[in-house]
Amino acid sequence: MGTSRLEDVDWGRVIERLCYLFPPVIGVGLVGVLQEADPGVPGLQWGLVLFGTFGYTVLTLGLTTALFLDARRVQVVGGWHPRPWLNALFAFVLAPVAGVVYLYRRHERFGTPATRSEWWIVIAISLGTTVAGLGTAVIAYVLAMPGLVATAIGLAGTVAFGAFPIAIHQDAAYVCTRRSRWNPNPGTYLGFAFLSLFVPPLQPLLAAYYLFQRRRAVGLRES
């Protein structure tokens, strides 16, 4: 009975969802590590660090299991023969990278299920929020308003960590279903979105480039 239930699970989608959870978990951990000001809540800083560490561990174990089970399943389908134990070991050592690489390779063989067509709006909001946040932070720094700097950076970072990777992956999956000369691999853009979390200037550049290419390929308001 348990084996049958495992076989009914769409492990490809499980891998996607687990990858989506890594950025906010990592972000919580970074807030705990980098926080310098006293928040006025005893133990909050260590609580954030512990939450990030525990969450990362749980997601790593979950992704390790999901990659193993999905790789074992797709071997039966044929056309692609990923090694279950090798993918599981990769995930155990460096889970976010392993998940992105696997999704990239999986898309090349099976594609990625698409959902709604409006994810580009979230990408545009992420771009606008980041640009506005950085602009506000610069102005606040010049005017010696540290509280406003922290608020602006925090708002931009929250959108970037939480929404941007999901939006660009989901929208790339949708674009691939349209007949156009541009077929972005969702795994590629998810990987760059993850990288932009650690290289902040990359996020607005990636979002602007993606929206430009999407507009040229399929437009922004197609039905």
N, C-alpha and C positions, 0 to 999 in steps of 0.2 A: 504493500500500500504506500509506504514512504517512498520507495523507489519510483513508483508511478507518478507521485506528486512532483518529485524532482524533475522527471522527464517532461512534465507539462509546463515547467517554468521557462519563460523566455529569458535565458541567461544573458543574451546580448543586451536587452533593455536593463537588466539588473546591473550590468557593468556600467552602462551609461549613467544610471542614477547614482551609483556609488562614486563615480568620478565627479559628478556634479557636487557631491557633498564635501569633497576634499578642500576646495577653496575656502568656504566659510569656517571649517574646522581649523585649517592652518591659520586663517586670519585671527581667530579667537586666541590661538596660542601665541601668535606674534604680538597681539595687544598685551597679553600678560607679560611677555618677555621684555618688550620695549617700554612699557609704562613706567614713567619716571615720577609723575606727580602722585601725591597721596590722594586716592579717590574718596577717602572718608569712610570706606567700607572695609572693616578688618578682614584680611585674608582674601580679598577679591583678586588681587594680582596672582597669588598662587593658585587660586581656584580656576582662573582662566587658563593658566599654564597646564594644570592638571586636566582640565576639560579638553583642551587641545590635544594633549598627549594621549589621553584615553580614547578620544574620538578618532584620532589618527590610527591608533592601534586596532580599534574595532573595524574601521574601514579597510585597513590593510588586510586583516584576516578575511573580511567579507569579499574583497576583490580577489584575493588569492584563491578562495574557494570558487568564486564565480568564473574566473578565467580557466581554472582547471576543468570545471564541468562543461563550460561552453566549448572549449577546445576539444574535449573528448567527444562531444556531440557532433560538431561540424566535421570531424574526421569521418564519421559515418556517411555524411551527405556527399562527400567527395569534392574534388576540385581544389581543395585546400587542406593541408595536413599540418596544422599547428601542433606542437608537442605540448601536451597538457602539463607535464611536470616541469618543463622548462619555463613555460609561461607562468606557472604558479610560483616558481622560485623567483623569477623576475619581479613579480608583484610583491612577494614577501620582502624583497630587498628594497625596491623602489616603486611602491604601488602606483602613484599618480602617473609616472612616466610609462610604466608597464601597461596601465589601462589605456592611455592615449595611443601608444604604439599598436596595441591589439585592436582597438576600434578602427584605427587607420587601415590596418591590414584586412580586418573583417569587412569594412565597407568596400574595399577593392573587389572582394569576392561576392558578397551578398547584398551590398547597398545598406542604407540606413533608413529605417521607417520614418516617414515624415509626419508631422502633426499639422499645426496651423501655419498659415502664410504670414502672420503678423509679427513674427519674432523680430523682424528688422526694426520694428518700432522700438523694441527694448534696446537693441543695439544703438539706435539713434539717441535714445534717452541716456544710455550709458556714455556715449560720446559727449553729448551736451553737458551732462552732469560733471564729467571729468574736466572738460575745458573750463566750465564755470567755476568748479571747485579750485582748480589750479590758479585761475585768474583772481579769485577772491583771496586765496592764500597769499599770493604775491602782494596784492593791495594791502591786506591786513598786516603783512610783514613790514611793508614800507611805513605803515601808519603805527607800527608798534602795538598791534592788538593781538597778542598771542592766543587769546581765547577763540577769536574768530578764525585764526589760522588752523587751530586744532579741529574746530567744527567743520570747516570747509574741506580739509583733508579727510576727516572722518567720513563725511557724507560721500565724497567721491570714492573713497576706498570701499565703503560698504556696497555701493552699486557695482563697482568693478569686481569685488570678490564674490558677491552673491549672484548677480544676475547676468553679467556679461558672458562668462564661459558657456552657460546654459543657452543663452539666446543665440550666440553665434554658431554653436553646434547644431541646434535645432533648425535654425534658418538655413544653414548650409545643406542639411538633409532635405529640406523642402526644395531648395533651388535645384538640387540634383534630379528632382522628379520632373522638372520643366525641360522642354526641348530648347536648348540653347548651346552656344559654343563654350560656355563656361560651366564646368562641373566641379565645384569645390569639394574636396574630400572633407567631411565634417571632422574627422579625426585630426587632420592637419590644423584646422582653425581652433579646435579645442586645445591642442598643444600650444599654439601661439598665445591663446588666451591665458593659459596657465602661466606661460613664461612672462606675460605682461604684468602678472601680479607681483613679480619680483623685479621687473624692469618697467616702472610706471610710465615712462614716456612712450613705450611701445603700444600701450592700450589705445590711446586716441588715434595713433597712426594706423593701427590694425583695423579699428572700427571704421575710420574714414575710408581706408582702402577697400574694405569689404563692401561698404555701402556703395561706393563708386562702381565697383565691378558688378554688384547686384543690379544697380540701376541700368547699366549698359546691357546686361544680359537679359533680364526679365522685367525690369521696371520695379517700382516700389508699391504700386497699387493694383497689381494684376489680380484678377479674380481667380 
